[in-house]
Amino acid sequence: MDLFSLPRLGVVVPPENPTAEPEFNHLLGAGMNVYTSRFPVTPGAGLRAMLETYNEVLPELLGSFGALRLDATVVACSASHYLLDPAGDRAFCDELSERAGSPVQSSTQAILAACEALGVTRLTLVSPYEPWLTDTSRAFWERAGLTVDGVVLVPAEEAASPGGDAHFDPYEVTTGAILRRIRERELPPDTALLFTGTGMGTLAALEELARREPHRTLLTSNLASAWWALRAVGEKGEAHHPLLRRLEGAAV
């Protein structure tokens, strides 16, 4: 195999995100080379201000790849794109693609593309976000025409006392917490599970859920983005990872 003849995927991630690159590499295997750039650190900024900054600097940040030829690029930060409505998100990605000279897709638009290909119209969100951002996420999907059947909140830490505030941090959520929260809910049989955000590690949980419920659609920001990337670069062979093969088998 000529390593440097493989398709090249650019990935833009938040600075502290520990999950995106490992999951992309695990999902895509040796079939694609992954190159990353990170959003700037925003000391002292609140979460919303930080996400707004990401959208503001993204066009310039894509230029940090310089003359490196990329076949496609994924913006692996769902939360910043939830601040845009779906039409605005799509227009933003179209503008970025034109500037870059190759397809640029947000993880949110990759999810919408996967939903369309899979015939998904109903979602249950599995969210590691604090409540206001979870609500913003839900509104995004509903404006995109999807029905949200419910939300499974997955805090990094439960509230220490009744009525106390749970601690939300996608980077600290464990596989056990994800599986426990889902096990506690009775889910409609026809709802797809969408795990929001690129920073919550999900692959181990998805592999377990796929064994338990082989017919339920399982989507994550990183899984949908890897699926989109393979299509964007024209890869036609069998996908490396079983979760990607599972999506391909269900696509209409």
C-alpha positions as CSV (number, residue, x, y, z in Angstrom):
1,M,0.0,0.0,0.0
2,D,1.3,3.5,-0.9
3,L,0.4,5.3,2.3
4,F,0.6,8.7,0.6
5,S,-1.8,7.9,-2.2
6,L,-4.7,7.4,0.2
7,P,-7.5,10.0,0.4
8,R,-6.9,12.8,2.8
9,L,-9.4,14.0,5.4
10,G,-9.0,17.2,7.3
11,V,-10.7,17.3,10.7
12,V,-11.1,20.5,12.8
13,V,-11.7,20.0,16.5
14,P,-12.0,21.9,19.7
15,P,-8.7,22.2,21.6
16,E,-9.5,20.0,24.5
17,N,-11.4,17.3,22.6
18,P,-9.7,14.0,23.4
19,T,-12.1,11.9,21.3
20,A,-12.5,12.9,17.7
21,E,-9.1,11.9,16.3
22,P,-9.0,8.5,18.0
23,E,-12.6,7.7,16.9
24,F,-12.0,8.9,13.3
25,N,-8.8,6.8,13.1
26,H,-10.5,3.8,14.6
27,L,-13.5,4.1,12.3
28,L,-11.6,4.7,9.1
29,G,-8.7,2.4,9.7
30,A,-5.9,2.4,7.1
31,G,-8.1,3.5,4.3
32,M,-7.7,7.2,4.7
33,N,-5.2,9.6,6.1
34,V,-6.5,12.0,8.8
35,Y,-5.0,15.5,9.3
36,T,-6.2,17.8,12.1
37,S,-6.4,21.4,13.1
38,R,-7.7,22.7,16.4
39,F,-9.9,25.7,17.3
40,P,-8.1,28.3,19.4
41,V,-8.2,28.3,23.2
42,T,-10.6,31.0,24.5
43,P,-9.5,31.8,28.1
44,G,-12.3,33.1,30.3
45,A,-15.0,32.8,27.6
46,G,-18.3,31.2,28.5
47,L,-19.5,28.2,26.6
48,R,-21.8,30.2,24.2
49,A,-19.1,32.8,23.5
50,M,-16.6,30.1,22.9
51,L,-18.8,28.4,20.3
52,E,-19.6,31.7,18.6
53,T,-15.8,32.3,18.3
54,Y,-15.4,28.9,16.7
55,N,-17.9,29.9,13.9
56,E,-16.2,33.3,13.5
57,V,-12.6,31.9,13.1
58,L,-13.5,28.7,11.1
59,P,-12.9,30.2,7.6
60,E,-9.4,31.4,8.6
61,L,-8.7,28.2,10.5
62,L,-9.3,26.1,7.4
63,G,-6.5,28.1,5.8
64,S,-4.1,26.7,8.4
65,F,-3.9,23.6,6.3
66,G,-2.0,25.7,3.8
67,A,-1.2,24.1,0.5
68,L,-1.9,20.6,1.9
69,R,-4.3,19.0,-0.6
70,L,-7.4,17.7,1.2
71,D,-10.1,15.6,-0.4
72,A,-12.6,16.5,2.2
73,T,-12.8,18.2,5.6
74,V,-15.1,17.7,8.6
75,V,-15.8,20.3,11.2
76,A,-15.9,18.1,14.2
77,C,-17.8,20.4,16.6
78,S,-21.5,19.9,16.6
79,A,-22.2,22.4,19.4
80,S,-21.1,25.5,17.5
81,H,-23.2,24.6,14.5
82,Y,-26.3,24.1,16.7
83,L,-26.2,27.9,17.1
84,L,-26.9,28.1,13.3
85,D,-30.3,27.0,11.9
86,P,-30.0,24.0,9.5
87,A,-30.3,26.2,6.4
88,G,-27.6,28.6,7.8
89,D,-25.4,25.7,8.6
90,R,-25.7,24.3,5.1
91,A,-25.0,27.6,3.5
92,F,-21.9,28.1,5.8
93,C,-20.6,24.7,4.7
94,D,-21.2,25.5,1.0
95,E,-19.3,28.7,1.4
96,L,-16.4,26.9,3.2
97,S,-16.3,24.3,0.5
98,E,-16.0,26.9,-2.2
99,R,-13.2,28.6,-0.4
100,A,-11.3,25.4,0.3
101,G,-11.8,23.9,-3.2
102,S,-13.0,20.6,-1.7
103,P,-16.0,19.5,0.3
104,V,-16.3,20.8,3.8
105,Q,-19.0,19.4,6.0
106,S,-20.1,20.1,9.6
107,S,-20.8,17.0,11.7
108,T,-24.4,18.3,12.0
109,Q,-24.9,18.3,8.2
110,A,-23.2,14.9,8.0
111,I,-25.8,13.6,10.5
112,L,-28.6,15.1,8.4
113,A,-27.1,13.4,5.3
114,A,-27.0,10.1,7.1
115,C,-30.6,10.5,8.3
116,E,-31.7,11.1,4.7
117,A,-29.8,8.1,3.3
118,L,-31.1,5.9,6.1
119,G,-34.7,7.1,5.9
120,V,-34.6,8.3,9.6
121,T,-37.3,10.7,10.6
122,R,-37.5,10.1,14.4
123,L,-34.7,10.6,16.9
124,T,-34.0,10.2,20.6
125,L,-31.1,12.4,21.6
126,V,-28.4,11.1,23.9
127,S,-26.9,14.3,25.1
128,P,-23.8,15.1,27.4
129,Y,-24.6,18.8,27.1
130,E,-25.8,21.2,29.8
131,P,-29.6,21.7,29.5
132,W,-29.6,25.0,27.4
133,L,-27.3,23.5,24.8
134,T,-29.3,20.3,24.7
135,D,-32.4,22.4,24.1
136,T,-30.6,24.2,21.3
137,S,-29.6,20.9,19.8
138,R,-33.2,19.6,19.9
139,A,-34.5,22.7,18.2
140,F,-31.9,22.4,15.5
141,W,-33.1,18.8,14.6
142,E,-36.7,19.8,14.8
143,R,-36.2,22.8,12.5
144,A,-34.5,20.3,10.1
145,G,-37.8,18.4,9.9
146,L,-37.0,15.5,12.2
147,T,-39.2,14.4,15.1
148,V,-37.4,14.3,18.4
149,D,-39.1,11.6,20.6
150,G,-37.2,12.5,23.7
151,V,-33.8,13.3,25.3
152,V,-31.5,11.1,27.4
153,L,-29.3,13.4,29.4
154,V,-25.9,11.9,30.3
155,P,-24.1,14.1,32.8
156,A,-20.4,13.5,33.6
157,E,-21.4,13.5,37.3
158,E,-24.8,13.2,39.0
159,A,-26.0,15.9,41.4
160,A,-24.6,15.3,44.8
161,S,-27.9,16.1,46.5
162,P,-31.6,16.0,45.5
163,G,-32.4,19.2,43.5
164,G,-28.7,19.9,43.0
165,D,-27.1,20.6,39.6
166,A,-25.4,17.8,37.7
167,H,-22.1,18.4,36.1
168,F,-22.1,18.3,32.3
169,D,-18.9,17.7,30.4
170,P,-18.8,15.6,27.2
171,Y,-15.2,14.8,27.7
172,E,-15.7,13.1,31.0
173,V,-18.7,10.9,30.2
174,T,-18.1,7.2,30.6
175,T,-19.4,4.2,28.6
176,G,-21.0,2.9,31.7
177,A,-22.9,6.1,32.3
178,I,-24.2,6.1,28.7
179,L,-25.4,2.5,28.9
180,R,-27.0,3.0,32.3
181,R,-28.9,6.1,31.2
182,I,-30.2,4.4,28.1
183,R,-31.1,1.2,30.0
184,E,-33.3,3.4,32.3
185,R,-35.4,4.6,29.5
186,E,-38.1,2.9,27.5
187,L,-37.4,3.9,23.9
188,P,-40.0,3.8,21.1
189,P,-39.1,0.9,18.8
190,D,-38.8,3.2,15.7
191,T,-36.7,5.9,17.1
192,A,-33.0,6.2,16.1
193,L,-30.5,7.0,18.8
194,L,-28.4,10.1,18.1
195,F,-25.4,10.7,20.4
196,T,-24.7,14.4,20.1
197,G,-21.3,15.9,20.2
198,T,-17.9,14.9,18.9
199,G,-16.2,14.8,22.3
200,M,-18.3,12.1,24.1
201,G,-16.6,8.7,23.5
202,T,-19.3,6.4,22.2
203,L,-17.8,3.5,20.2
204,A,-17.8,1.0,23.0
205,A,-21.3,1.9,24.0
206,L,-22.5,1.7,20.4
207,E,-20.9,-1.7,19.9
208,E,-22.8,-3.0,23.0
209,L,-26.1,-1.4,21.9
210,A,-25.7,-2.8,18.3
211,R,-25.5,-6.3,19.8
212,R,-28.6,-5.7,22.0
213,E,-30.7,-4.1,19.4
214,P,-29.5,-5.0,15.9
215,H,-32.3,-3.3,14.1
216,R,-32.1,0.1,15.8
217,T,-30.3,2.9,14.0
218,L,-27.4,4.3,16.0
219,L,-25.8,7.6,15.0
220,T,-23.1,9.8,16.5
221,S,-21.4,13.0,15.3
222,N,-18.2,11.2,14.6
223,L,-19.7,8.1,13.1
224,A,-21.9,10.1,10.7
225,S,-18.9,12.3,9.8
226,A,-16.7,9.3,9.0
227,W,-19.6,7.8,6.9
228,W,-19.9,11.1,5.0
229,A,-16.2,11.4,4.5
230,L,-16.0,8.0,2.8
231,R,-18.8,9.0,0.4
232,A,-17.3,12.4,-0.2
233,V,-14.0,10.9,-1.4
234,G,-15.7,8.3,-3.5
235,E,-14.6,5.2,-1.5
236,K,-16.7,2.3,-2.8
237,G,-15.1,-0.7,-1.0
238,E,-16.4,-2.3,2.2
239,A,-15.9,0.1,5.2
240,H,-13.2,-0.8,7.7
241,H,-15.4,-0.6,10.9
242,P,-18.4,-2.8,11.6
243,L,-20.4,0.3,12.8
244,L,-19.8,1.9,9.4
245,R,-20.7,-1.3,7.6
246,R,-23.9,-1.4,9.7
247,L,-24.9,2.0,8.4
248,E,-24.1,1.2,4.8
249,G,-26.2,-1.9,5.0
250,A,-29.2,0.1,6.2
251,A,-28.8,3.0,3.7
252,V,-31.7,3.3,1.2
